[in-house]
Amino acid sequence: MILPLKPFKLLLILLFCFISSAANSAIDTFEFDNVAQEQLFHDLSKQLRCPKCQNQNIADSNAQLAKDLRNKTYELVKQGKSEEQIVDYMVARFGNFVRYDPPMTPATIFLWLGPLLFILLGFLFLYGQIKNQNRSDDKLDKEDDQRLAKILNKKTRFDNKRKKGSKQ
């Protein structure tokens, strides 16, 4: 026996049914021959970067290109290709950008050594500034030297008078 539902409740139930089916359809399901293939696929999908997205791997990205890369990775894993062969295939197609850890080549040497070079240059600059500051602070011109001598001479005379006055 079906109880009569108000139209609003019926609409709400239908809406939840459509929303839940849309959420479930976004999940990729892949079937593997063994656990090693599944592990390789998951490792590769976390290693490979989506060329379209901003710093997301193909496992986390919802872009169509990432989905295509996941499907191609799955296809290559199912064919029995090794991790190195699959990564080489992706690099040949998309360049080293598709890897999160690009190899050190003449084209990427500045990316690897650039931050270290900037830090070293910064320390050298600071060292030079501190050294120059100490050098300029230590030097007094003749006028300042004479003024300082006068001030110290007056102070020592004043201190001597005070000492004599306190003894008596």
C-alpha positions in Angstrom: 0.0 0.0 0.0 1.5 3.3 -1.1 0.9 6.2 1.2 0.0 9.5 -0.5 3.0 11.9 -0.6 2.8 15.6 -0.9 4.2 16.8 -4.2 7.1 18.6 -2.4 8.3 15.4 -0.7 8.0 13.5 -4.0 10.1 16.1 -5.8 12.7 16.1 -3.0 13.0 12.3 -3.1 13.5 12.3 -6.9 16.1 15.1 -6.6 18.1 13.0 -4.1 17.9 10.0 -6.4 19.4 12.0 -9.3 22.1 13.7 -7.2 23.3 10.4 -5.8 23.5 8.7 -9.2 25.5 11.7 -10.6 28.0 11.5 -7.7 28.4 7.7 -8.2 29.0 8.0 -11.9 32.1 10.2 -11.5 34.1 7.3 -9.9 36.4 5.4 -12.3 36.3 1.7 -11.8 39.2 -0.4 -13.2 39.6 -4.1 -13.1 43.1 -5.6 -13.0 44.4 -9.1 -13.4 46.4 -9.0 -10.2 47.3 -6.8 -7.2 50.7 -5.8 -8.7 49.0 -4.2 -11.7 46.6 -2.4 -9.5 49.4 -1.1 -7.3 51.4 0.0 -10.4 48.3 1.9 -11.7 47.8 3.7 -8.4 51.5 4.6 -8.1 51.6 5.9 -11.7 48.4 7.9 -11.3 49.9 9.7 -8.3 53.3 10.2 -10.1 51.9 11.7 -13.3 50.8 15.3 -13.4 47.8 16.5 -15.3 49.1 18.8 -18.0 45.9 20.9 -18.0 45.5 21.3 -14.2 47.5 23.5 -11.8 49.8 21.0 -9.9 47.3 18.1 -9.6 48.1 14.5 -10.4 45.9 12.5 -12.7 44.4 10.6 -9.8 43.1 13.8 -8.2 42.1 15.8 -11.3 38.6 15.8 -12.7 39.7 17.3 -16.1 38.9 15.3 -19.2 42.6 15.2 -20.1 43.4 13.6 -16.8 40.6 11.1 -17.3 42.1 10.2 -20.7 45.5 9.9 -19.1 44.1 7.5 -16.5 42.5 5.4 -19.2 45.7 5.3 -21.2 47.7 4.4 -18.1 45.2 1.6 -17.3 45.5 0.4 -20.9 49.3 0.3 -20.8 49.3 -1.4 -17.4 46.9 -4.1 -18.7 49.2 -4.6 -21.7 52.0 -5.5 -19.2 54.2 -2.4 -19.7 56.6 -1.6 -16.9 56.5 1.7 -14.9 59.5 3.0 -16.8 57.9 2.3 -20.2 54.6 4.0 -19.2 56.4 7.1 -17.9 58.6 7.2 -21.0 55.4 7.0 -23.1 53.8 9.9 -21.2 57.0 12.0 -21.3 57.3 11.5 -25.1 53.8 12.7 -25.5 53.6 15.5 -23.0 57.2 16.4 -22.1 58.9 16.3 -18.7 56.1 18.5 -17.3 53.9 15.4 -16.9 56.3 14.1 -14.2 56.3 15.6 -10.7 60.1 14.9 -10.4 61.6 15.9 -13.7 65.1 14.5 -14.4 68.1 16.8 -14.3 68.9 17.7 -17.8 70.6 20.8 -19.4 67.1 22.3 -19.9 66.1 21.8 -16.2 69.4 22.4 -14.5 68.5 26.0 -13.6 65.2 24.8 -12.0 67.2 22.4 -9.8 70.0 24.7 -8.9 68.3 28.1 -9.2 66.9 28.2 -5.7 70.3 27.2 -4.2 72.0 29.9 -6.3 69.6 32.6 -5.1 70.1 31.6 -1.5 73.9 31.7 -1.9 73.7 35.1 -3.6 71.5 36.4 -0.8 73.9 35.3 1.8 76.8 36.9 -0.1 74.9 40.1 -0.4 74.1 40.2 3.3 77.7 39.4 4.2 78.9 42.2 2.0 76.4 44.7 3.5 77.4 43.8 7.1 81.1 44.0 6.3 80.7 47.4 4.7 78.5 48.6 7.6 81.2 47.6 10.1 83.9 49.3 8.1 82.1 52.6 7.8 81.0 52.7 11.4 84.6 52.2 12.7 86.1 55.2 10.9 85.9 58.7 12.4 87.0 61.7 10.5 89.4 64.2 12.2 86.7 66.6 13.4 84.7 63.8 15.1 87.9 62.4 16.6 88.8 65.8 18.1 85.3 66.3 19.5 85.4 62.9 21.1 88.8 63.6 22.7 87.4 66.9 24.1 84.3 65.2 25.5 86.3 62.4 27.1 88.8 64.9 28.5 86.1 67.0 30.0 84.4 63.9 31.5 87.6 62.7 33.0 88.3 66.1 34.6 84.7 66.2 35.9 85.1 62.7 37.3 88.4 63.6 39.0 86.9 66.6 40.6 84.0 64.5 41.9 86.3 61.9 43.3 88.4 64.6 45.1 85.2 66.2 46.5 83.8 63.0 47.8 87.1 62.1 49.7 87.0 65.2 51.7 
